[in-house]
Amino acid sequence: MNFLNVFSKEMTEQWRTYRLLIVMAVMAVFGLASPLLAKLTPEILKSMPGLPPGLADAIPVPTIADAVSQYVKNMSQFGILLALLLSMGSVAQEKERGTATMMLTHPVSRLNFLLSKFFALAVTFLISLSMAALGCWYYTLLLFKAMPWDSFLAMNGLMLLAFLVYVAVSIFCSTLANSQGAAAGLAFGALVVIAGVGALPRIGEYFPGQLFNWGASLMLGTSTTAWPALWVSIGVIIVALLGAWQILNRQEL
């Protein structure tokens, strides 16, 4: 079986297990809700009883920048969480159930086995993020004004790349583990390490979290870039997948 056949099998599984629909629904909801929250939050705060005199006037009027910031915040939180949840058991679960052994007894290379999982998840997040982006753009148009498509697409492309870093790292952790529980522990441990080290000054400039900041800056018209984080993110994806391949080659299934 070549790569396309295995990839087709993975996409069919994404559909039949409702993973694609669930991720699409969750991300679409947060995409739609982002500009709505940005618009309504100041109004809710102003309507709170017992608000000190003059404080209501100090609450700034919401702008398109608030919608963008809310969208990036929601995607950076829930998108990363979904990336871990969907991919952390992708290999370990199949090893635990014995389906990996059945699959690899066919003429399927272990590299194609891993790549098909990665690209199936990449397509899942591409479709889901596209739905979220369309919802966010449309509601921002209704509540504020139209966002420039070129910057908005670039922002979402950078966020997709950040998600794929966590997908690749989770697949690597899943290949290391022999059970889904162990894979989950390793994946969340990796998330904590990436988030912790990424928060450090200077070192954090090379971590995928900077891609969200870069995307937001494109929409807000600032000159912030994160090229080191982009190249490191691409490198981490490649290294994680190659590492998973080498580990899987040495495992007895």
C-alpha positions as CSV (number, residue, x, y, z in Angstrom):
1,M,0.0,0.0,0.0
2,N,1.4,3.4,-1.0
3,F,1.1,6.6,1.0
4,L,-2.1,7.8,-0.7
5,N,-3.9,4.5,0.2
6,V,-2.8,4.8,3.9
7,F,-3.6,8.5,3.9
8,S,-7.1,7.8,2.5
9,K,-7.6,5.2,5.3
10,E,-6.6,7.8,7.9
11,M,-9.0,10.4,6.5
12,T,-11.8,7.9,6.4
13,E,-11.1,7.1,10.1
14,Q,-11.1,10.8,10.9
15,W,-14.6,11.1,9.4
16,R,-16.1,7.8,10.8
17,T,-14.9,8.5,14.3
18,Y,-16.4,12.1,14.1
19,R,-13.0,13.6,15.0
20,L,-13.1,15.9,12.0
21,L,-16.7,17.0,12.7
22,I,-15.9,17.6,16.4
23,V,-12.8,19.7,15.7
24,M,-14.6,21.6,13.0
25,A,-17.5,22.4,15.4
26,V,-15.3,23.4,18.3
27,M,-13.1,25.7,16.3
28,A,-16.0,27.2,14.4
29,V,-17.8,28.1,17.6
30,F,-14.7,29.8,19.0
31,G,-14.1,31.5,15.7
32,L,-17.6,32.9,15.7
33,A,-17.5,33.8,19.4
34,S,-14.3,35.8,19.2
35,P,-15.6,39.0,17.7
36,L,-18.8,38.6,19.6
37,L,-17.0,38.5,22.9
38,A,-14.8,41.4,21.9
39,K,-18.0,43.5,21.1
40,L,-20.1,42.5,24.1
41,T,-17.6,42.3,26.9
42,P,-17.3,46.1,27.4
43,E,-21.1,46.5,27.2
44,I,-21.5,43.8,29.9
45,L,-19.0,45.5,32.1
46,K,-20.7,48.8,31.8
47,S,-24.1,47.3,32.7
48,M,-22.9,45.7,35.9
49,P,-24.7,47.1,39.0
50,G,-22.6,49.0,41.6
51,L,-20.0,50.2,39.1
52,P,-18.2,53.2,40.5
53,P,-19.0,56.6,38.9
54,G,-16.8,57.4,36.0
55,L,-15.5,53.9,35.6
56,A,-18.0,53.0,32.9
57,D,-16.7,55.9,30.8
58,A,-13.1,54.7,31.3
59,I,-13.9,51.3,29.6
60,P,-12.6,51.6,26.0
61,V,-14.8,51.2,23.0
62,P,-14.2,47.8,21.4
63,T,-12.3,47.8,18.1
64,I,-11.3,45.4,15.4
65,A,-8.0,44.9,17.3
66,D,-10.0,43.4,20.2
67,A,-11.7,40.9,17.9
68,V,-8.3,39.9,16.5
69,S,-6.8,39.6,19.9
70,Q,-9.7,37.5,21.2
71,Y,-9.5,35.2,18.1
72,V,-5.8,34.6,18.5
73,K,-6.2,34.0,22.2
74,N,-9.0,31.4,21.7
75,M,-7.2,29.6,18.9
76,S,-3.9,29.5,20.8
77,Q,-5.6,27.9,23.7
78,F,-8.2,25.5,22.3
79,G,-6.3,24.8,19.0
80,I,-3.2,23.5,20.9
81,L,-5.4,21.5,23.2
82,L,-7.2,19.9,20.3
83,A,-3.9,19.1,18.6
84,L,-2.7,17.2,21.6
85,L,-6.0,15.4,22.3
86,L,-6.3,14.2,18.7
87,S,-2.7,13.1,18.1
88,M,-1.5,11.9,21.5
89,G,-2.9,8.4,21.0
90,S,-2.5,8.2,17.2
91,V,0.3,5.5,17.3
92,A,0.1,4.3,20.9
93,Q,-3.6,3.4,20.6
94,E,-2.9,1.3,17.5
95,K,0.0,-0.5,19.2
96,E,-2.1,-1.2,22.3
97,R,-5.0,-2.6,20.2
98,G,-2.7,-4.5,17.9
99,T,-4.0,-2.7,14.7
100,A,-0.6,-1.3,14.1
101,T,0.8,-4.8,13.8
102,M,-2.0,-5.8,11.4
103,M,-1.4,-2.7,9.3
104,L,2.4,-3.1,9.1
105,T,2.2,-6.7,8.0
106,H,0.9,-5.3,4.7
107,P,3.3,-3.7,2.4
108,V,3.2,-0.4,4.3
109,S,6.4,1.3,5.3
110,R,6.6,2.6,8.8
111,L,7.4,6.0,7.4
112,N,4.2,6.1,5.4
113,F,2.3,4.8,8.4
114,L,3.5,7.9,10.5
115,L,3.3,10.4,7.6
116,S,-0.3,9.4,6.8
117,K,-1.3,10.1,10.4
118,F,0.4,13.5,10.4
119,F,-1.0,14.7,7.1
120,A,-4.5,13.4,8.0
121,L,-4.4,15.5,11.2
122,A,-2.9,18.4,9.2
123,V,-5.9,18.3,6.8
124,T,-8.3,18.1,9.7
125,F,-6.9,21.2,11.3
126,L,-6.7,23.0,7.9
127,I,-10.4,22.4,7.3
128,S,-11.3,23.2,10.9
129,L,-9.2,26.4,11.1
130,S,-10.7,27.5,7.8
131,M,-14.2,27.2,9.2
132,A,-13.1,29.2,12.3
133,A,-11.5,31.8,10.2
134,L,-14.6,32.2,8.0
135,G,-16.8,32.6,11.0
136,C,-14.5,35.1,12.7
137,W,-14.1,37.2,9.5
138,Y,-17.8,37.3,8.8
139,Y,-18.8,38.2,12.4
140,T,-16.0,40.8,12.5
141,L,-17.4,42.3,9.3
142,L,-20.9,42.5,10.8
143,L,-19.8,43.9,14.2
144,F,-16.8,46.0,13.2
145,K,-15.5,46.2,9.6
146,A,-13.9,43.9,7.0
147,M,-10.4,42.6,7.8
148,P,-7.8,42.5,5.1
149,W,-7.8,39.0,3.6
150,D,-4.0,38.8,2.9
151,S,-3.0,39.5,6.5
152,F,-5.8,37.4,7.9
153,L,-4.8,34.4,5.8
154,A,-1.2,34.8,6.8
155,M,-2.2,35.0,10.4
156,N,-4.2,31.7,10.1
157,G,-1.3,30.1,8.2
158,L,1.1,30.9,11.1
159,M,-1.4,29.5,13.6
160,L,-1.8,26.3,11.6
161,L,2.0,25.8,11.6
162,A,2.0,26.2,15.4
163,F,-0.7,23.6,15.7
164,L,1.3,21.2,13.5
165,V,4.3,21.5,15.8
166,Y,2.2,20.1,18.7
167,V,0.7,17.4,16.4
168,A,4.2,16.3,15.4
169,V,5.5,16.3,18.9
170,S,2.5,14.4,20.1
171,I,3.0,11.8,17.4
172,F,6.6,11.4,18.6
173,C,5.4,10.9,22.2
174,S,2.8,8.5,21.0
175,T,5.4,6.5,19.2
176,L,7.6,6.3,22.3
177,A,4.7,5.1,24.5
178,N,3.1,1.6,24.5
179,S,-0.3,2.8,25.9
180,Q,-2.6,5.7,25.3
181,G,-2.3,6.8,28.9
182,A,1.5,7.0,28.8
183,A,1.3,8.8,25.5
184,A,-1.1,11.4,27.0
185,G,1.3,11.9,29.9
186,L,4.3,12.5,27.6
187,A,2.3,14.8,25.3
188,F,1.1,17.0,28.1
189,G,4.6,17.0,29.6
190,A,6.0,18.2,26.3
191,L,3.3,20.9,26.3
192,V,4.3,22.1,29.7
193,V,8.0,22.2,28.7
194,I,7.4,24.0,25.5
195,A,5.1,26.6,27.2
196,G,7.5,27.0,30.2
197,V,10.7,27.4,28.1
198,G,8.8,29.5,25.5
199,A,7.9,32.0,28.2
200,L,11.6,32.7,28.9
201,P,13.0,36.0,27.5
202,R,15.2,35.6,24.3
203,I,14.8,31.8,24.3
204,G,11.1,32.2,23.8
205,E,11.7,34.0,20.5
206,Y,12.5,30.6,18.9
207,F,9.4,28.8,20.1
208,P,6.1,28.3,18.2
209,G,4.1,30.6,20.6
210,Q,5.7,33.5,18.8
211,L,3.9,32.6,15.6
212,F,0.6,33.6,17.3
213,N,2.1,37.0,18.2
214,W,3.5,37.4,14.7
215,G,0.0,36.7,13.2
216,A,-1.7,39.2,15.5
217,S,0.9,41.8,14.6
218,L,0.2,41.3,10.9
219,M,-3.4,42.2,11.5
220,L,-2.7,45.1,13.8
221,G,-0.2,46.7,11.4
222,T,2.9,46.4,13.6
223,S,6.3,45.4,12.4
224,T,6.8,42.4,14.8
225,T,8.2,39.3,13.0
226,A,9.2,35.9,14.3
227,W,11.3,34.3,11.5
228,P,13.4,32.3,14.0
229,A,10.3,30.8,15.5
230,L,9.0,29.9,12.0
231,W,12.2,28.1,11.0
232,V,12.5,26.3,14.4
233,S,8.9,25.2,14.2
234,I,9.4,23.7,10.7
235,G,12.6,22.0,12.0
236,V,10.8,20.6,15.1
237,I,8.1,19.1,12.9
238,I,10.7,17.4,10.7
239,V,12.9,16.2,13.6
240,A,9.9,14.9,15.5
241,L,8.6,12.9,12.6
242,L,12.0,11.5,11.7
243,G,12.6,10.7,15.3
244,A,9.3,8.9,15.6
245,W,10.2,6.9,12.4
246,Q,13.5,5.8,13.8
247,I,11.9,4.8,17.1
248,L,9.1,2.9,15.4
249,N,11.7,1.1,13.2
250,R,13.4,-0.3,16.4
251,Q,10.2,-1.4,18.1
252,E,8.9,-5.0,18.0
253,L,5.2,-4.8,17.2
